[in-house]
């Protein structure tokens, strides 16, 4: 149904913006925000929505075919858009200019061009990129890799590439395909944490997690 705005106290839907309003696709897979704009990532690009009026304003179209995700993260004035099979596009919101993307040619490890998740780190101006090879922590000021967690590392407890990465209280949470468990990493100390098994909490052992979200201190 698009990108929707909820009232947290009642969980009632206030309004939704979708393809009929101008969004590039009906299915929104990720959401990013800054002080003025909500960015909805779809398989066909990112739709920009004015936060104050909650109206669609423009699209950043995907010229690389349907990416399957188009994850979005905002750090400072820069929007980072993960395009599966290409890498991470970068857009300067203050100058309305595209910047040099992160690709296999400069930053990304082989496999991480298949971007599955992005999240700002606890350290200022640092970005976690998740993909087919695992995790990379990038200093977005220098453009250099700071830390690397391969999928065969004992720090990585997921069963596939990481999706819907969330950081809260120095812990990064992520989900995997075909799993009812949530992976965790202590990103302050780069140390392993045990999986959270969500299945038993809803009496659904062997189920599959399709989405993660955070409201206050509650992981949903």
N, C-alpha and C positions, 0 to 999 in steps of 0.2 A: 504493500500500500504506500510505499515511499518513506519519507523521513518525517517522523511524527514528534510533536511536543506534548509532554505529559505534565500533569499536576502531581507532584510527588506525594502530597498528603493523601490523595484519593486514588492515585494511579489512573485517573481518568484522562483520556486523550482529548487535548484541546484542539489540535488541528494537525493535518498532514499535508506535506508538499510532495507531489508525485510527477510522473511524466506529463500528465495533462496540464500541469502548471509550468512546465519547462524543463524539468529534470531530465538528464540524458537517458535514464532507464528507470523502470519501476522498482527494481530490486536494489536496495541500499544495504551495503555490506559493512560500512564503517562510517564513523562520524568524527569530525574534528572541529574545534572552535577556536576563535580568537575573540577580541573584545567586541568586534562588530559583525562577524560572519560565522555561519554554520556551514561546514563543508561536508557534503554527503557523497561518499565514495560508492560508485556503481561499477558494473562490468564494462560500461561504455564511457567512463570518465567521471569527473567530480562535478556535482551541482553546488552552486554557491547561493546561500540563502541569507538575506538580511536579518540579523538577529532581532532588532527592535520591532520590525513590522512582521517578521516571519513570512517574508515573501521571496520567491525565487528571483535572482538577479542575473546570473549568467552561468555558463557551463565551461569547464575545462575539458575539452573533448579528448578522447583517447585515440590516437592515431596508430596504435599498435595492435588493433583487433581487440576482441573481448578478453579482458585480463582475468576475469573470474574473481577479482577482489577489489582493486583500487583502494587500498587502505590509506588513510590520511593521518598525519600528525603535524601539529604546529609547534614550532619553537621560536620564540621571539617574533620576528617579522617574516620568517621563512616557512612556507608550507611544503611538506614532504609528502609525495604521493607515490606509493608503491605500485608498480605495474608488473604483473606476473610475466616472466619471460624477458623482461628488459632491465629492470632495476628501479631506482628511486628518482623520480623527477623532483626538481626543486624550483620553487617560485617565490620571488621576493614580493611580498604583499605591499611593501612601502613604495616600490618603484614600478610595480606591475611588469616585472621583467622575469623571463625564464633564466635560470642559472644552469651551470654545467651539472648534468645528472650524475648520480652515483651508479656506475655500471661495472662490468667485469674489467673494463679498460683502466679503471682508476682506483676503485675502493673495494668492490665486492669480491668475496671468495667465490670460486666456481660452485654453482648450485644456488647461491643466494640472489642471483638475478631473478629467480622464481620467488619473488617477495610475497610472504604470507602474513607478515605483521610488522608494525612499527609502534614504538612507544618512547616517549622522552624519558631519559634516565634521571636518577636522583641528583646527579651532578649537572650543574648548569651547562648548557650548550653541548650536551651529549645525547646521542640517539641510538637506541637498540634497533637493529634490523634483523628480522627473522625470516628464514627462507629454507630452501632445500638442504643447505649445508649446516643449519643450526642458527646460532646467534652471532652477530658482530656488534660491538659497541664502537661507535664512531664519534670522534670529536668533530662537531660540525663547523667549528671555527677554523681548525687546521686541515680538516678533511682526512685525518689519519685514523687508522684503526687503533683502538686503545685495548680492547680485549676481544677474545675469540672463543666461542664455545661450540665445538663441533658436535654433531649429532651422536657421534660414537664416544663422546666424553662422559665420564661418570656424573658430571653436573647436569647432563641432559636426561631427563626421565620420561620425555614424551615418546610416542610411538610413530609420529610422523612429523612433518614440518610444523612449526608453532603458529597458532592462530589466536587472534583477539588478545594480544598481550596487554596486561594491565600491571602497573606498579603501584603498590600501596604499602606504606610503612617499611620501605626498603626491600620488599619482596616482590619479585615479578611472577605473575600467574599467567599461564597460557593453557590452551586446550590443544588436543590432537584429534586427527580424524579417527572415527570408529572407536572411540574410547569414552568411558564415563568417569575418567580421572582427570584431575587438573595438575599440571606440572608446576613446580615452584623452584625458584632460585633466589638465594640471598644475594642481591646485587650490590650491597654495601661491602661484603667480604668475599664475594664470588665463591660462595660455598653451597654445597648440595643441601636440599631439603626434600623430605618425603612427599610422595604424591598425596593429593587430597582425593579420596574416593567418594564421588558424589552419589553414585548409584544407591548405596544402602540408605542414604538420607531420604530418598523418595521411593524406597522399596522397588528399585528397578536395577538390580544387578545385571550387568551386561548391556546396559543401555548406551546411548550415544549423546554426548553434550554437543549442542549445536550453537550455543551462544554463551558469552560471559559478559557481565556488567558489574559495576560497583556503585552502590548507593550508600554514602557515608562510610561506615566500616563493614558493610555487609556485601559479600561477594554473591552475585546472583547468577 
